């Protein structure tokens, strides 16, 4: 029982670190290099990894998954803004 929990926790933390990396990469792509199309592709990957992270956190502890919901909402909003800026500024 404890072994299964530990494996789920490790997978969740691994995805958490990956979404941190993706989050850190978005800022220089969008603001630094002004590559809004590439930044949108990257934030889409961030959203997918974050949703998977939330799901794994939820399995380990529901409160941990719930705490990621506002962040997922924020990334969704940022992705919508990124998409709009990309499409309006070819």
N, C-alpha and C positions, 0 to 999 in steps of 0.2 A: 504494500500500500504506500509506504513512504517513498519507495523507489520510483513509483509511477508519478507521484507528486513532484519529486525532485526533477525528473526528466521533463515534465510539463513546464516547470518553473525555469529550467535552463533554456528550453526552446523559446519561452516567452521573453526571457531576458535577452536572448540573442536577437530576436526580432526587434525588441525595444532599442538595442544598440544600433541596429541597421536603420531604423526609422530616425534615430538621432543623426546619423551620418547623412541620410537623405535630406533631412531638414537643414542641416548645415550647408549642404551643397546648393540648395535652392537660392539662397540669398545672393551669392556671387553670380550665379547664372542669370538671375532676373535683374538685379540692380547693378552689378559690376560689369557684366559683359553685354547687357541689354539683349539677351537671347530669349525673348519671351516664349517662343515656340518650344525651344529646348527645355526651358524652365517649366512649361506646362506639362511636357512629357515626364519630367522629373517629379513634379508635384503629384501627378497621377500615380506614379510608382510609390511615392510617399503615402498617398491616401490608401492604396491597396495594402502596403505593409503595415500601416497604422491600424487599419480595420482588422487585419489578421492578428496583430499584437493585442488589440482590444479583446478579440475572441479568445485568445490563449490566456490573457490575464483573467478574463471572466471565468474560465474553467478553474484556474488556480484559486482565485478569490473574487467573488462578485463585486465587492467594493473597489478592487483594483481596476477591474474592467470599467465600472461606472465612472471612475475618475478620469478615464481617457475619453469619455464621450464629448465633453466640451472641446477638447483638443481636436477630435475628429470633426466636430462642427466647424471649428475655426479653420482647419485645413480645407474643408469643403468650400467655405466662403472665399478663402484665399485662392483656391483653384478656379472658382467661378470668375473672380476678378482677373486672375492671370489669363484665363481664356479670353475674356472680353478685351483686355488690353492687347493681347496677341492678334485677335481678329480685326480690331479697329486700327492697328498700326502695323501693316504688313512690312 
